[in-house]
Amino acid sequence: MADKKEHSEEKSEPTTEKKKREKIKGYEKLIDRLKEEQAELQNELNRDYREARRYVRTHPEEGVLIGFMGGIALGFILGKLGRK
């Protein structure tokens, strides 16, 4: 009886190790995919930022006007919220 128990424990140890290795490989793949996604998003943000800077440099009046209108709108909203 004890011999059977030892034999089943020996079988379960390699399978548990194998399962652990498979899980670790799965996590490593997930981490790699997340790193790739992070790099893609970072590149996209940098591209959009450069594009926005170029636009503002070529159209400075519109940039100032948009900022001014945004400030007025924000002031109006905060003023309404402050009165309550």
C-alpha positions as CSV (number, residue, x, y, z in Angstrom):
1,M,0.0,0.0,0.0
2,A,2.8,2.4,0.9
3,D,4.6,1.4,-2.2
4,K,1.6,2.4,-4.4
5,K,1.4,5.8,-2.5
6,E,5.1,6.5,-3.2
7,H,4.7,5.5,-6.8
8,S,1.7,7.9,-7.3
9,E,3.7,10.7,-5.5
10,E,6.6,10.2,-7.9
11,K,4.2,10.5,-10.9
12,S,2.5,13.6,-9.5
13,E,5.8,15.5,-9.0
14,P,6.9,15.5,-12.6
15,T,3.4,16.4,-13.8
16,T,3.3,19.3,-11.4
17,E,6.7,20.5,-12.5
18,K,5.6,20.2,-16.1
19,K,2.4,22.2,-15.4
20,K,4.4,24.8,-13.6
21,R,6.8,25.2,-16.5
22,E,3.9,25.4,-19.0
23,K,2.3,28.2,-16.8
24,I,5.6,30.0,-16.7
25,K,6.0,29.8,-20.5
26,G,2.4,31.1,-20.9
27,Y,3.2,34.0,-18.6
28,E,6.4,34.8,-20.5
29,K,4.5,34.8,-23.7
30,L,1.9,37.2,-22.2
31,I,4.7,39.5,-20.9
32,D,6.3,39.5,-24.3
33,R,3.0,40.4,-26.0
34,L,2.4,43.2,-23.5
35,K,5.9,44.6,-24.1
36,E,5.3,44.6,-27.8
37,E,1.9,46.3,-27.3
38,Q,3.6,48.9,-25.0
39,A,6.2,49.7,-27.7
40,E,3.5,50.1,-30.4
41,L,1.4,52.4,-28.2
42,Q,4.5,54.4,-27.2
43,N,5.4,54.8,-30.9
44,E,1.8,55.9,-31.8
45,L,1.8,58.4,-28.9
46,N,5.1,59.9,-30.0
47,R,3.9,60.1,-33.6
48,D,0.7,61.9,-32.6
49,Y,2.6,64.2,-30.3
50,R,5.0,65.2,-33.1
51,E,2.1,65.7,-35.5
52,A,0.3,67.9,-33.0
53,R,3.4,70.0,-32.5
54,R,3.9,70.4,-36.3
55,Y,0.2,71.5,-36.7
56,V,0.5,74.1,-33.9
57,R,3.8,75.4,-35.4
58,T,2.2,75.8,-38.9
59,H,-1.1,77.2,-37.5
60,P,-0.2,79.2,-34.4
61,E,-3.3,81.4,-34.5
62,E,-5.6,78.4,-34.4
63,G,-3.7,76.8,-31.6
64,V,-4.0,80.0,-29.5
65,L,-7.7,80.4,-30.4
66,I,-8.5,76.8,-29.4
67,G,-6.6,77.2,-26.1
68,F,-8.5,80.4,-25.4
69,M,-11.9,78.9,-26.2
70,G,-11.1,75.8,-24.1
71,G,-10.2,78.1,-21.2
72,I,-13.4,80.0,-21.5
73,A,-15.4,76.8,-21.6
74,L,-13.6,75.4,-18.6
75,G,-14.1,78.6,-16.7
76,F,-17.8,78.6,-17.5
77,I,-18.2,75.0,-16.3
78,L,-16.2,75.5,-13.1
79,G,-18.1,78.7,-12.5
80,K,-21.5,76.9,-12.8
81,L,-20.3,74.1,-10.5
82,G,-18.9,76.5,-7.9
83,R,-22.2,78.3,-7.5
84,K,-24.1,75.2,-6.4
